[in-house]
Every structure is written in structure tokens, then in C-alpha cells.
Amino acid sequence: MGIVRYMAKEMMKEIDNKSCEFYEFVLPPIDMYLEDSHLVAVIDLPGFDKKDIKLTLHRNILSIRAEKHESPKENVVCKQRPNTVDKKILLPVHIKEEDTISSAKLVQGILTIRIPISQKGKQISIE
């Protein structure tokens, strides 16, 4: 019976590792909307402190890097929360070259970023 428990435990570790990799690839959940002359991005980052999060904006690519430093816990049965998030988001608007992120706030694990956008193009009237 010992080998069966060992195999089950090892299999669960592998599943947990894959779950974390999936989370890091697909998530965190992100909502974006336009508000006045800003693009607002709302990103779920539960468990991360603001000192653990680094934001970078280069042209229209927003990079989010978050890493928490926890001491490993013993007797972990299941672990799906990642310690690292590294996400690059292609923004669907033109960013003002002279401006950067105008504000970023982290409240209860939700990061809200306001990015000024430029209006490129010309309005076309329909007759």
C-alpha cells in the first residue's frame, strides 16, 4: 500500500505544478475598458503586495511581473496559487508617447491601471 500512496502523492504534485503553470500562462483575469481619454485595466492579483508588483509600459505592450516570496510550507496537500505572474498584454489602443501610466492602485488584490490614450485617425461622418 505504501507504493500506491507514494505514486498518488507524486501524481498530485505533478498536477499541482501543471495547474500553477496554467495559471501563470492564462491568468490573471484582466478587464479593460475606455473611460474618457484613458484605457483602464483591472487585473486580479490576489496574494501579492504592491512592493512585489512591477509594471512596465513600452509602446502598447503592458508588462506585469509579480513575485511573492513565501517560505515553503510542509505537508502541503494542494498548491495552485502561483508565486510568480509574468504577463505581457498587447493593448488595443494607441498610447500617448509622451505619457506613461497615469495611475496604478492595488486594493484588496485588484490592480487598477489608468493609461492615457491618443485618438489616432479621423472621424468619418455617415450620410
Secondary structure, DSSP 8 states (H G I E B T S, - for coil): -HHHHHHHHHHHHHHHHHHHHHHHHH-S-EEEEEETTEEEEEEE-TT--GGGEEEEEETTEEEEEEE------TT-S---S-SEEEEEEE-SS-B-TT----EEEEETTEEEEEEEB---S------
